[in-house]
């Protein structure tokens, strides 16, 4: 196996990213709907705000769109989000490649975060075109409505968790896993990495018997 083949072999974790990304985009298109006459594709999708009960009121499929970041946070506008997400994707890919021989849990967490970042980036980049909006000005499609309990505070009520999508779930799980396994620090083995370093002496070199 050549060096290049070995490097590509170690990047097989990206297949997990691809699988998550595919599931994310297919689920969003089924919810939002899409029409591609050239390919004969016509998916009606759901009405905005429509809900389908899966497990009573605990788990529903509810179609909404989020123009901002997670939890509705708005920082510097949509174009900033697209640029930031693109830079983040490139950074994760570079980091993942440089750590392609790291422990599997670390690479898995990065692969999940990468898939989630790309999934929502595609929404913001292209989904606006479906609604006559400019490129890079699309909204993120959310639909997983998990409502295990509702918190009452004064006259307001707060759901257990905001409506999210598969990309959001991948990022969240990936970040939690990354916090658990930690980011490895590069450890240099003096004898192996710097054999010509005069400060690194082989065992027994200080023994007068070897002189």
C-alpha positions as CSV (number, residue, x, y, z in Angstrom):
1,X,0.0,0.0,0.0
2,X,1.5,3.4,-1.0
3,X,1.6,6.4,1.3
4,X,-1.3,8.0,-0.6
5,X,-3.4,4.9,-0.4
6,X,-2.8,4.6,3.3
7,X,-3.9,8.3,3.8
8,X,-7.1,7.7,1.8
9,X,-7.7,4.5,3.7
10,X,-7.5,6.4,7.0
11,X,-10.1,8.9,5.7
12,X,-12.8,6.3,5.3
13,X,-14.5,7.9,8.2
14,X,-15.9,10.4,5.7
15,X,-18.3,7.7,4.5
16,X,-20.1,8.3,7.8
17,X,-20.3,12.0,7.1
18,X,-21.7,11.2,3.7
19,X,-24.4,8.9,5.1
20,X,-25.5,11.5,7.7
21,X,-25.5,14.2,5.0
22,X,-27.6,12.1,2.6
23,X,-30.1,11.3,5.3
24,X,-30.3,15.0,6.3
25,X,-30.9,16.3,2.8
26,X,-33.3,13.6,1.8
27,X,-35.4,14.1,4.9
28,X,-35.5,17.9,4.4
29,X,-36.6,17.6,0.8
30,X,-39.3,15.2,1.8
31,X,-40.6,17.7,4.4
32,X,-40.1,20.9,2.3
33,X,-41.0,19.4,-1.0
34,X,-39.1,19.7,-4.3
35,X,-39.9,19.9,-8.0
36,X,-37.4,19.0,-10.7
37,X,-39.4,18.6,-13.9
38,X,-36.3,17.7,-16.0
39,X,-35.8,14.6,-13.8
40,X,-39.5,14.0,-13.4
41,X,-39.1,14.5,-9.6
42,X,-42.1,16.0,-7.8
43,X,-42.4,15.8,-4.0
44,X,-45.3,17.8,-2.6
45,X,-43.9,18.1,0.9
46,X,-45.7,19.5,4.0
47,X,-47.4,22.8,4.5
48,X,-45.4,25.3,6.6
49,X,-46.2,24.8,10.2
50,X,-48.0,21.4,9.6
51,X,-47.4,18.7,12.2
52,X,-47.6,14.9,11.9
53,X,-47.8,13.0,15.2
54,X,-45.3,10.1,15.4
55,X,-45.4,9.3,19.2
56,X,-48.3,11.3,20.5
57,X,-47.3,14.8,21.4
58,X,-43.8,13.7,22.5
59,X,-42.4,13.3,19.0
60,X,-43.9,15.0,15.9
61,X,-42.7,16.0,12.4
62,X,-43.3,19.8,12.3
63,X,-42.2,21.7,9.3
64,X,-40.6,25.1,10.1
65,X,-37.6,27.1,8.7
66,X,-34.9,28.8,10.7
67,X,-33.3,31.8,9.0
68,X,-30.7,32.2,11.8
69,X,-28.3,30.1,13.8
70,X,-29.3,27.4,16.2
71,X,-32.0,28.4,18.7
72,X,-32.9,31.4,16.5
73,X,-29.7,33.4,17.3
74,X,-29.1,36.1,14.7
75,X,-25.5,37.3,14.3
76,X,-24.4,39.5,11.4
77,X,-26.9,38.1,8.9
78,X,-27.2,35.1,6.6
79,X,-24.2,35.8,4.4
80,X,-22.0,35.8,7.4
81,X,-23.4,32.4,8.5
82,X,-22.7,31.0,5.0
83,X,-19.1,32.3,5.0
84,X,-18.5,31.1,8.6
85,X,-20.0,27.7,7.9
86,X,-17.8,27.3,4.8
87,X,-14.6,28.2,6.7
88,X,-15.6,25.8,9.5
89,X,-16.1,23.0,7.1
90,X,-12.7,23.5,5.5
91,X,-11.1,23.7,9.0
92,X,-12.7,20.5,10.1
93,X,-11.6,18.7,6.9
94,X,-8.0,19.9,7.4
95,X,-8.0,18.9,11.1
96,X,-9.6,15.5,10.3
97,X,-6.9,14.9,7.6
98,X,-4.1,15.8,10.0
99,X,-5.5,13.5,12.6
100,X,-6.5,10.7,10.3
101,X,-4.7,8.2,12.4
102,X,-6.2,9.4,15.7
103,X,-8.5,7.3,17.8
104,X,-11.8,6.3,16.2
105,X,-14.0,8.2,18.7
106,X,-12.2,11.5,17.9
107,X,-12.5,11.0,14.1
108,X,-16.2,9.9,14.5
109,X,-17.0,13.1,16.4
110,X,-15.4,15.2,13.7
111,X,-17.1,13.3,10.9
112,X,-20.5,14.0,12.6
113,X,-19.8,17.7,13.1
114,X,-18.6,17.9,9.5
115,X,-21.8,16.3,8.1
116,X,-24.0,18.6,10.2
117,X,-22.2,21.7,9.2
118,X,-22.4,20.8,5.5
119,X,-26.0,19.9,5.8
120,X,-27.1,23.2,7.1
121,X,-24.7,25.0,4.8
122,X,-26.4,23.5,1.8
123,X,-29.8,24.8,3.1
124,X,-28.5,28.3,3.5
125,X,-26.8,28.2,0.2
126,X,-29.3,26.7,-2.2
127,X,-32.7,26.4,-0.5
128,X,-33.5,30.0,-1.0
129,X,-33.6,29.4,-4.7
130,X,-36.7,27.3,-4.2
131,X,-38.5,30.3,-2.8
132,X,-37.3,32.9,-5.2
133,X,-34.6,34.1,-2.8
134,X,-31.0,34.9,-3.8
135,X,-28.2,32.4,-3.6
136,X,-26.8,32.1,-0.1
137,X,-30.0,33.4,1.5
138,X,-31.9,30.2,2.2
139,X,-33.4,29.1,5.5
140,X,-32.5,25.9,7.4
141,X,-35.3,23.3,7.3
142,X,-36.2,22.0,10.8
143,X,-38.8,19.3,11.4
144,X,-37.9,17.0,14.4
145,X,-40.3,18.2,17.1
146,X,-39.3,16.6,20.4
147,X,-41.5,17.7,23.3
148,X,-40.9,15.5,26.3
149,X,-42.0,18.2,28.7
150,X,-42.9,22.0,28.8
151,X,-41.5,24.4,31.4
152,X,-43.9,27.0,32.7
153,X,-42.4,30.2,33.8
154,X,-44.8,33.0,34.9
155,X,-47.1,33.5,31.9
156,X,-44.7,32.0,29.4
157,X,-44.0,28.4,28.5
158,X,-40.8,26.8,27.0
159,X,-40.6,23.5,25.2
160,X,-38.1,20.8,26.1
161,X,-36.1,21.5,22.9
162,X,-36.4,23.7,19.8
163,X,-37.4,22.0,16.6
164,X,-34.3,20.6,14.9
165,X,-33.0,18.5,12.0
166,X,-30.6,15.6,11.5
167,X,-27.7,18.0,10.8
168,X,-28.3,19.7,14.1
169,X,-28.5,16.3,15.9
170,X,-25.2,15.2,14.3
171,X,-23.4,18.4,15.4
172,X,-24.8,18.2,18.9
173,X,-23.8,14.5,19.4
174,X,-20.4,15.1,17.7
175,X,-19.6,18.0,20.0
176,X,-20.6,16.0,23.1
177,X,-18.4,13.1,22.0
178,X,-15.6,15.5,21.2
179,X,-15.8,16.9,24.7
180,X,-15.7,13.4,26.1
181,X,-12.7,12.1,24.1
182,X,-10.8,15.5,24.0
183,X,-8.6,16.9,21.3
184,X,-5.2,15.2,21.3
185,X,-2.0,17.2,21.6
186,X,0.9,16.3,19.3
187,X,3.4,14.5,21.4
188,X,6.9,14.3,20.0
189,X,9.0,11.3,20.8
190,X,12.5,12.6,20.8
191,X,14.2,9.4,19.8
192,X,11.9,8.6,17.0
193,X,11.1,12.0,15.7
194,X,14.5,13.6,16.1
195,X,17.2,10.9,15.8
196,X,19.8,13.5,14.8
197,X,19.2,15.7,17.8
198,X,22.4,15.7,19.9
199,X,20.4,16.1,23.0
200,X,18.8,12.7,22.5
201,X,21.3,10.0,23.5
202,X,20.8,6.3,23.0
203,X,20.6,4.1,26.1
204,X,24.0,3.4,27.6
205,X,25.8,6.2,25.7
206,X,26.9,7.7,29.0
207,X,28.5,4.4,30.2
208,X,32.3,4.7,30.1
209,X,32.5,1.0,29.1
210,X,31.2,2.1,25.6
211,X,34.1,4.6,25.1
